[in-house]
Amino acid sequence: MENLIGLLVLVPLLGAGVLLCGGRRLDRAGHWIGTLVAALSFVIGAVLFVGLLGRDGDDRELGATVFSWVPVGGFRADVGFQLDQLSMTFVLLITGVGSLIHLYSVGYMAHDERRRRFFGYLNLFLAAMLLLVLADNYLLLYVGWEGVGLASYLLIGFWQHKPSAATAAKKAFLVNRVGDMGLSIAIMLMFTTFGTFAFGPVLESADRAGEGKLTAIGLMLLLAACGKSAQVPLQSWLGDAMEGPTPVSALIHAATMVTAGVYLITRSGAIFDGAPDAQTAVVTVGAVTLLFGAIVGCAKDDIKKALAGSTMSQIGYMILAAGLGPIGYPFAIMHLVTHGFFKAGLFLGAGSVMHGMNDEVDMRRYGGLRRYMPVTFVTFGLGYLAIIGFPGLSGFFSKDKIIEAAFARGGTEGWILGGTALLGAAITAYYMTRVMLLTFFGEKRWQPDAAGELPHPHESPKVMTIPMIVLAVGSVLAGGLFSVNDAFLKWLEPVTGHEEGHSPVTAVQVTAATLVVLFVGVALAWAQYGRRPVPVTAPRGGLLVRIARRDLLQDDINHIVLVRGGEHLTRSLVYVDHTLVDGVVNGTAAGVGGLSGRMRKLQNGFARSYAVSMFGGAAVLVAATLLMRAV
């Protein structure tokens, strides 16, 4: 079985190489090659999963060293893989949901001339993400981490003929470099502290390291997670990333890029467990971001950007849970998996709507689409019910567990975190109900496109609807299946550990409170958008609405702090360079030149002048000698 682990990464990597280097001869079949490669990776993952199930719970870790990567003296870094319950969960999510997105893309990208290259990039994305979650050391994880960044840049900017897409790709790339700097510093600190990058020695020795060092490492890992998972303060790239093709949005938001930060924190749990300050920082970032993303999602008329705000918020729930330590680690991963199903389904549903509406993304120009796109309506609707936590669906089981764990933090902090999570649930119900009402209900508000043609909404082809149906089934069933006899919790416990918190409220009370805020959010959205006519042009709104539409001024703040700040810093450095550095250099040169000019006058070429100088010098030496003797 160990030999199969490397194939998980190798198969999509070879697929990417073939599709990107095979030339135009593969144009006709490239999309099917890419899809079959993704499906083959899923089959290999399923075989490995069955193999792990046949082992005892404490014996479900497989390792494979491919080759020695960096052997230098006593230092050695290997290309080695580690498959355990945590990485296996990610493998199945990445390859399973990734394969469905590949299949959907066959129809969505049917008329794109560069479809073969697109599927090559998708395969590259899968390979990089699989390398990230299968690596057995932080240095190799960093390679996958950077590979994910490269693939996201290529896919977000795939339609680079659009200036907005090219700008979005650069923005995502640059913002993520900030987070990547945090990961690189954390790896350096690990090596100086533990003398190795390997997961086993680092995590096993974490309790023997000083709290200060663990805090520094933990904060740098958090910075890395903020970049990849679009958490405050490195969240600004996620909304702009919607400029890429919709399958890219589904892949990034559901199965790959934004889940990497949650994996990193959970995998590094022993480090955070020994650094309470770093854990508090993680919890704070998650709590702030879950509200930040939810508020942004309320104000967006672009259907994909509303879902992007939703992703930011839901990843915030996962980060919050991961910051709770062993109380929340399993529930962070559980919500990550259920979110993978319903968020992928929601994005693919949004792509289906765009497909039938001439690529229109403004929900105010939709309305009444449930009659024309019944499959999209039902599958999107099930994803909607799952994400708001409707009883019996996946989100109900996973998100409620996070809210319970937040209250179990204890003390004032537990009440604040639990209240924040409940408030986020209410806002989620509001903005997702808004999306449903604006898109599928009400009167038709269709407008002519740029060519002056009215859209003629229609259901998408089966190659697109079948993946949506499969994801809808997962949105309905996954959470319930995971909760039977705490199956998912028991599956992850040998890796993540688990502790029962002492919550001041019972699980029944949390569920009741969650349902109350859910129905309040739905009712508010219905009162605002279900009972009233929706204007095609959004009203100006109050100050808070306008701020929310501008993503709570995240770009403005970045511009003031980073761009303007960078400009002032540059001007200051230029001034220092011209006045101080150049002044010292030029002044030294001028001083040497002036001194040499004056000394040059002493070299007049007359022997009598030199004789006088020598006589004078000798006289001075004699006088000094006599003076010293006299003293």
C-alpha positions in Angstrom: 0.0 0.0 0.0 2.9 2.4 0.7 3.8 2.3 -3.0 0.4 3.7 -3.9 0.9 6.9 -1.8 3.4 8.4 -4.2 1.0 7.7 -7.1 -1.6 10.0 -5.6 0.7 12.9 -6.3 2.4 11.5 -9.4 -0.7 10.7 -11.4 -2.2 14.3 -11.5 1.3 15.7 -11.9 1.9 13.5 -15.0 -1.5 14.5 -16.3 -0.6 18.2 -15.9 2.7 17.6 -17.7 1.0 15.7 -20.6 -1.7 18.3 -21.1 0.5 21.3 -20.8 3.3 19.9 -23.0 1.4 17.7 -25.4 0.5 20.5 -27.8 -2.6 21.0 -29.9 -2.8 17.3 -30.9 -4.5 16.8 -27.5 -7.0 19.6 -27.8 -9.9 17.2 -28.7 -9.3 14.8 -25.8 -7.4 16.9 -23.3 -10.5 17.6 -21.1 -11.3 13.9 -20.8 -7.6 13.0 -20.1 -7.6 15.6 -17.2 -10.9 14.2 -15.9 -9.8 10.6 -16.0 -6.6 11.5 -14.3 -8.5 13.1 -11.4 -10.8 10.1 -11.2 -7.9 7.7 -11.1 -6.4 9.7 -8.2 -9.7 9.3 -6.4 -9.8 5.5 -7.1 -6.2 5.2 -5.7 -7.3 7.2 -2.6 -10.3 5.0 -2.1 -8.1 1.9 -2.3 -5.8 3.3 0.4 -8.9 4.3 2.5 -10.2 0.8 2.4 -6.7 -0.4 3.4 -6.6 1.9 6.4 -10.0 0.8 7.5 -8.7 -2.7 7.7 -6.1 -1.7 10.4 -6.5 -0.9 14.1 -7.2 2.7 15.0 -3.7 3.3 16.3 -2.0 1.6 13.4 -3.4 3.7 10.6 -0.3 5.5 9.6 1.6 4.7 6.4 4.9 6.2 5.4 6.9 6.2 2.2 10.3 7.8 1.4 10.8 8.4 -2.3 14.3 9.7 -2.3 16.7 11.8 -0.2 16.1 15.4 -1.3 18.7 17.5 0.5 21.5 15.4 2.2 24.1 17.9 3.4 26.5 16.7 6.2 24.4 15.8 9.2 21.3 17.5 7.6 18.9 15.4 5.6 15.5 16.4 4.0 13.6 13.6 2.2 10.8 13.6 -0.2 8.6 11.4 2.0 4.9 10.9 2.4 2.7 10.3 5.4 -0.8 8.9 5.1 -2.9 8.9 8.3 -6.5 9.6 9.1 -6.1 13.3 8.7 -4.3 13.3 5.4 -6.6 10.5 4.1 -9.6 12.7 4.8 -8.1 15.5 2.7 -7.1 13.1 -0.1 -10.7 11.8 -0.5 -12.1 15.4 -0.4 -9.5 16.8 -2.8 -9.7 13.9 -5.4 -13.5 13.3 -5.0 -14.8 16.8 -5.2 -11.9 17.7 -7.6 -13.0 14.9 -10.0 -16.6 16.2 -9.9 -15.4 19.7 -10.7 -13.3 18.3 -13.6 -16.4 16.6 -15.0 -18.5 19.7 -14.6 -15.7 21.7 -16.4 -16.1 19.5 -19.5 -19.4 21.2 -20.1 -18.7 24.6 -18.7 -15.5 25.2 -20.7 -16.8 23.4 -23.8 -16.4 26.5 -26.0 -13.1 27.7 -24.7 -10.2 27.4 -27.1 -7.7 26.8 -24.4 -9.7 24.1 -22.6 -6.8 21.6 -22.7 -4.5 24.1 -20.9 -7.3 24.7 -18.3 -7.5 21.0 -17.5 -3.7 20.9 -17.3 -3.8 23.6 -14.6 -6.6 21.8 -12.7 -4.5 18.6 -12.6 -1.5 20.7 -11.4 -3.7 22.2 -8.7 -4.7 18.7 -7.5 -1.1 17.5 -7.5 0.1 20.5 -5.5 -2.6 20.1 -2.9 -2.1 16.4 -2.6 1.6 17.0 -2.0 0.8 19.5 0.6 -1.4 17.2 2.7 0.7 14.0 2.1 4.2 15.5 2.9 5.8 14.1 6.1 7.8 17.2 6.8 7.3 20.9 6.7 9.8 21.6 4.0 8.1 19.3 1.5 4.7 20.7 2.7 6.1 24.2 1.7 6.7 22.9 -1.8 3.1 21.9 -2.1 2.1 25.1 -0.5 3.9 27.1 -3.2 2.6 24.8 -5.9 -1.0 25.6 -4.8 -0.1 29.3 -5.0 1.2 28.9 -8.5 -1.8 26.9 -9.7 -4.2 29.4 -8.2 -2.4 32.2 -10.0 -2.7 30.4 -13.3 -6.3 29.5 -12.9 -7.6 32.8 -11.4 -5.9 34.7 -14.3 -6.9 32.0 -16.9 -8.9 34.6 -18.9 -6.0 37.0 -18.8 -7.4 39.0 -21.7 -9.6 40.5 -19.1 -7.7 43.2 -17.1 -9.8 42.4 -14.0 -8.7 38.7 -14.2 -5.1 39.5 -14.6 -5.2 41.9 -11.7 -7.0 39.5 -9.5 -4.4 36.8 -10.2 -1.6 39.1 -9.3 -3.4 40.3 -6.2 -4.0 36.7 -5.0 -0.3 35.8 -5.7 1.1 38.8 -3.8 -1.2 38.6 -0.8 -0.3 35.0 -0.4 3.4 35.7 -0.6 2.9 37.6 2.7 1.5 34.4 4.3 4.2 32.3 2.7 6.8 34.4 4.4 5.3 33.4 7.7 5.5 29.7 6.8 9.1 30.0 5.7 10.1 31.8 9.0 8.2 29.1 11.0 10.2 26.4 9.2 13.4 28.2 10.0 12.4 28.5 13.6 11.6 24.8 13.7 15.0 23.8 12.5 16.8 26.0 14.9 14.6 24.7 17.8 14.3 21.0 16.9 17.0 20.4 14.4 14.6 18.9 11.9 11.5 19.7 9.7 9.9 16.2 10.0 6.4 16.2 11.6 7.1 13.3 13.9 10.2 14.7 15.8 8.9 18.3 15.7 5.4 17.5 17.1 6.7 14.9 19.6 9.3 17.3 21.0 7.0 20.4 21.1 6.2 19.9 24.8 9.9 20.1 25.6 10.4 23.4 23.8 10.0 26.8 25.5 6.6 28.5 25.3 8.2 31.6 23.7 9.6 29.6 20.8 6.3 27.7 20.3 4.4 31.0 20.3 6.7 32.5 17.7 6.3 29.4 15.5 2.6 29.3 16.1 2.1 32.9 15.1 4.1 32.5 11.9 2.0 29.4 11.0 -1.1 31.4 11.7 0.1 34.1 9.3 0.6 31.4 6.7 -2.9 30.1 7.3 -4.4 33.6 7.0 -2.9 34.0 3.5 -4.0 30.6 2.1 -7.4 30.5 3.8 -8.3 34.2 3.3 -8.5 35.1 6.9 -8.2 38.6 8.4 -6.0 40.5 7.7 -5.0 38.7 4.5 -8.5 38.1 3.1 -8.7 40.8 0.4 -7.8 38.5 -2.5 -10.7 36.0 -2.2 -13.5 38.1 -3.6 -11.4 39.2 -6.6 -10.5 35.6 -7.3 -14.0 35.2 -8.6 -12.7 36.6 -11.9 -11.5 33.1 -12.8 -13.8 30.5 -14.4 -16.5 29.3 -12.0 -15.1 25.7 -11.7 -11.9 27.3 -10.4 -13.9 29.1 -7.7 -15.5 25.8 -6.7 -12.1 24.1 -6.5 -10.4 26.8 -4.5 -13.3 27.3 -2.1 -14.3 23.7 -1.5 -11.5 21.3 -1.9 -8.1 22.9 -2.2 -6.6 26.3 -1.5 -8.6 27.8 1.3 -8.6 24.5 3.3 -4.8 24.4 3.4 -4.7 26.8 6.4 -7.1 24.7 8.4 -5.0 21.6 7.6 -1.7 23.4 8.6 -3.1 24.5 12.0 -4.7 21.1 12.8 -1.6 19.2 11.7 0.5 21.4 13.9 -1.8 21.0 16.9 1.0 20.0 19.3 2.7 23.4 18.7 -0.4 25.4 19.4 -1.3 23.3 22.4 2.0 24.4 24.0 1.4 28.1 23.0 -1.8 29.4 24.6 -1.1 32.9 23.2 -0.9 31.6 19.7 -4.1 29.6 20.2 -5.9 32.7 21.4 -4.7 34.5 18.2 -6.1 31.7 16.1 -9.4 31.8 17.8 -9.6 35.6 17.5 -8.8 35.5 13.8 -11.4 32.9 13.2 -14.1 34.7 15.2 -13.4 38.1 13.5 -13.3 36.5 10.0 -16.5 34.6 10.3 -18.4 37.8 11.0 -16.4 39.8 8.5 -17.1 37.4 5.6 -20.8 37.1 6.6 -21.3 40.8 6.6 -19.6 41.1 3.2 -21.8 38.3 1.8 -24.9 40.3 2.8 -24.0 43.3 0.6 -22.9 41.6 -2.6 -25.2 41.4 -5.7 -22.6 39.4 -7.6 -23.7 35.8 -6.9 -20.1 34.5 -6.9 -18.8 37.2 -4.6 -21.7 36.6 -2.2 -20.6 33.0 -2.1 -17.0 34.1 -1.7 -17.9 36.1 1.5 -19.7 32.9 2.6 -16.5 30.9 2.2 -14.5 33.4 4.1 -17.0 33.2 7.0 -17.2 29.3 7.0 -13.4 29.0 7.0 -13.5 31.4 9.9 -15.7 28.8 11.8 -13.1 26.2 11.0 -10.2 28.3 12.2 -12.0 29.2 15.3 -12.6 25.5 16.0 -8.9 24.7 15.3 -7.9 27.4 17.8 -9.9 25.7 20.5 -7.3 22.9 20.5 -8.4 19.2 21.1 -11.9 20.4 21.9 -12.3 21.6 18.4 -9.8 20.0 16.0 -12.1 17.1 14.8 -15.0 19.5 14.3 -12.9 21.9 12.3 -12.1 19.1 9.9 -15.7 17.7 9.9 -17.1 21.1 8.9 -14.3 21.4 6.3 -15.5 18.2 4.7 -19.2 19.0 4.8 -18.5 22.5 3.6 -16.6 20.9 0.7 -19.8 19.3 -0.5 -22.2 22.1 -0.2 -19.9 24.9 -1.1 -18.7 23.1 -4.3 -22.4 22.5 -5.1 -23.3 26.1 -4.5 -20.5 27.4 -6.8 -21.3 24.9 -9.5 -25.0 25.9 -9.2 -24.0 29.5 -9.6 -22.0 28.6 -12.7 -25.1 26.7 -14.0 -27.2 29.9 -13.5 -24.5 32.0 -15.3 -24.4 29.4 -18.1 -28.2 29.9 -18.7 -28.1 33.7 -18.2 -25.4 34.7 -20.7 -22.8 34.9 -18.0 -24.7 37.4 -16.0 -23.6 37.5 -12.3 -25.8 40.2 -10.9 -28.5 38.5 -8.9 -30.7 41.6 -9.3 -31.0 40.6 -12.9 -32.2 37.1 -12.2 -35.5 36.2 -10.6 -37.9 33.3 -11.2 -35.3 30.9 -12.4 -36.6 27.9 -10.5 -39.2 27.3 -13.3 -36.5 27.2 -16.0 -33.7 25.4 -14.2 -35.3 22.8 -11.9 -32.2 20.6 -11.4 -30.1 23.6 -10.6 -32.8 25.0 -8.3 -33.1 21.8 -6.3 -29.4 21.1 -6.0 -28.5 24.7 -5.1 -31.4 24.7 -2.7 -30.1 21.7 -0.9 -26.7 23.3 -0.6 -28.4 26.4 0.7 -30.2 24.4 3.4 -27.0 22.7 4.3 -24.9 25.8 4.7 -27.5 27.6 6.9 -27.6 24.5 9.2 -31.1 23.3 8.5 -31.9 20.3 10.7 -30.9 17.0 9.3 -28.5 18.3 6.6 -24.7 18.3 6.8 -24.1 21.8 8.0 -26.5 21.3 10.9 -24.3 18.5 12.3 -20.9 20.1 11.7 -21.5 23.8 12.5 -23.5 23.1 15.7 -20.5 21.1 17.0 -18.3 24.1 16.5 -20.7 26.4 18.3 -20.9 23.9 21.2 -17.1 23.7 21.3 -16.9 27.5 21.4 -19.1 27.7 24.4 -17.1 24.9 26.0 -14.0 27.2 25.9 -15.4 28.3 29.3 -15.6 31.6 31.1 -16.2 35.0 29.5 -14.2 34.0 26.5 -16.5 31.0 25.9 -19.6 33.1 26.0 -18.1 35.7 23.6 -17.0 33.0 21.1 -20.2 31.1 21.3 -22.2 34.3 20.9 -20.1 35.3 17.9 -20.7 31.9 16.3 -24.4 32.1 16.9 -24.5 35.6 15.4 -22.6 34.3 12.4 -25.2 31.6 11.9 -28.0 34.2 11.9 -26.2 36.3 9.3 -25.4 33.2 7.2 -29.1 32.3 7.1 -29.9 35.9 6.1 -27.5 36.3 3.2 -27.9 32.8 1.8 -31.7 33.2 1.9 -31.2 36.5 0.1 -29.2 34.7 -2.6 -32.0 32.1 -3.0 -34.7 34.6 -3.2 -32.9 37.0 -5.7 -32.0 34.1 -8.0 -34.8 31.6 -8.1 -37.9 33.4 -6.7 -39.9 36.5 -7.5 -40.5 38.1 -10.9 -38.2 37.9 -13.8 -35.8 40.8 -13.9 -33.7 39.8 -16.9 -31.9 42.5 -18.8 -30.3 42.5 -22.2 -26.6 41.6 -22.3 -23.8 43.6 -23.9 -24.9 42.4 -27.4 -28.5 43.6 -26.7 -29.9 40.0 -26.4 -32.2 38.9 -23.6 -31.1 35.7 -21.9 -33.0 32.5 -22.4 -32.5 30.5 -19.2 -32.3 26.8 -19.7 -31.1 23.8 -17.7 -27.4 22.9 -18.0 -26.3 19.7 -19.8 -26.0 16.4 -17.9 -22.2 16.6 -17.7 -22.8 19.7 -15.5 -25.9 18.6 -13.6 -24.6 15.1 -12.6 -21.8 16.5 -10.5 -24.2 19.0 -8.9 -26.6 16.1 -8.0 -23.8 14.1 -6.4 -22.6 17.1 -4.4 -26.2 17.8 -3.3 -26.4 14.2 -2.0 -23.3 14.8 0.0 -24.7 18.1 1.3 -27.7 16.2 2.6 -26.1 13.0 4.0 -22.5 13.5 4.9 -23.0 15.2 8.2 -25.5 12.7 9.4 -23.3 9.8 8.4 -20.3 11.3 10.1 -22.3 11.7 13.3 -23.5 8.1 13.6 -21.8 6.7 16.7 -19.4 9.7 16.4 -17.8 7.9 13.5 -15.9 10.9 12.2 -14.7 11.9 15.6 -13.4 8.4 16.3 -11.7 8.3 12.9 -9.7 11.4 13.5 -9.1 11.1 17.3 -5.8 9.1 17.0 -4.3 12.0 15.0 -6.0 15.2 16.3 -6.9 14.0 19.8 -10.1 15.0 21.5 -11.2 16.5 24.8 -14.7 17.0 26.1 -15.1 20.6 27.1 -17.1 21.8 30.1 -19.8 23.9 28.5 -22.1 26.1 30.5 -24.9 25.2 28.0 -26.1 21.8 26.9 -26.1 20.5 23.4 -29.9 20.8 23.3 -29.8 24.5 24.3 -27.2 25.2 21.6 -29.3 23.5 19.0 -32.4 25.4 20.1 -30.5 28.7 20.0 -29.1 27.9 16.6 -32.5 27.1 15.1 -33.9 30.3 16.6 -31.3 32.5 15.0 -31.5 30.5 11.7 -35.3 31.2 11.4 -34.8 34.8 12.4 -32.2 35.3 9.6 -34.5 33.6 7.1 -37.5 35.7 8.2 -35.6 38.9 7.9 -34.4 38.0 4.3 -37.9 37.0 3.3 -39.4 40.2 4.7 -36.8 42.3 2.7 -36.6 40.4 -0.6 -39.5 37.9 -0.7 -42.4 40.2 0.0 -41.2 43.3 -1.9 -40.3 44.0 -5.5 -36.5 43.9 -6.0 -35.1 46.9 -7.9 -32.8 45.9 -10.8 -30.4 48.7 -9.7 -29.3 48.5 -6.1 -30.4 51.5 -4.0 -27.6 53.6 -2.7 -28.2 52.5 0.9 -26.8 53.9 4.1 -23.3 54.4 5.2 -23.0 50.9 6.6 -24.4 49.3 3.5 -21.9 51.2 1.3 -19.0 50.2 3.5 -20.1 46.5 3.3 -20.3 46.7 -0.4 -16.7 47.9 -0.4 -15.7 44.8 1.5 -15.6 46.6 4.8 -12.9 48.9 3.3 -10.4 46.1 3.2 -8.8 47.3 0.0 -9.0 50.9 1.1 -7.1 50.0 4.3 -4.5 48.0 2.4 -4.1 50.9 0.0 -3.6 53.4 2.9 -1.4 51.2 5.0 0.6 49.3 2.4 0.5 51.3 -0.9 0.5 54.8 0.5 2.7 53.7 3.4 5.1 52.1 0.9 5.2 55.3 -1.1 6.1 57.4 1.9 8.6 54.8 3.0 10.2 54.9 -0.5 10.3 58.7 -0.5 11.9 58.7 2.9 14.5 56.2 1.8 15.2 58.2 -1.3 15.6 61.3 0.8 18.0 59.5 3.2 19.9 58.1 0.2 20.3 61.5 -1.5 21.0 63.5 1.6 22.8 61.2 4.1 24.3 58.4 2.0 25.2 60.5 -1.0 26.2 63.3 1.3 28.7 61.0 3.1 30.0 59.5 -0.1 30.3 62.7 -2.0 31.6 64.6 1.1 34.3 62.0 1.6 35.3 62.2 -2.0 35.4 66.0 -1.9 37.4 66.0 1.3 39.9 63.6 -0.1 40.1 65.6 -3.3 40.6 68.9 -1.4 43.2 67.3 0.9 45.1 65.8 -2.0 45.1 69.1 -3.8 46.7 70.8 -0.8 49.2 68.1 -0.2 50.1 68.2 -3.9 51.5 71.7 -3.4 54.1 70.3 -1.0 55.5 68.1 -3.9 57.0 71.1 -5.8 60.1 69.3 -7.2 62.7 71.6 -5.6 65.5 69.7 -3.7 66.0 72.7 -1.3 62.3 72.4 -0.1 62.7 68.7 0.6 66.0 69.3 2.5 64.3 72.0 4.6 61.4 69.5 5.3 63.9 66.8 6.3 65.9 69.2 8.5 62.7 70.4 10.2 61.5 66.9 10.8 64.8 65.8 12.3 64.8 68.9 14.5 61.4 68.0 15.8 62.5 64.4 16.6 65.6 65.6 18.5 63.6 68.1 20.5 61.0 65.5 21.4 63.7 63.1 22.5 65.4 65.6 24.7 62.2 66.7 26.2 61.3 63.1 27.1 64.6 62.5 28.8 64.3 65.7 30.8 60.9 64.6 32.0 
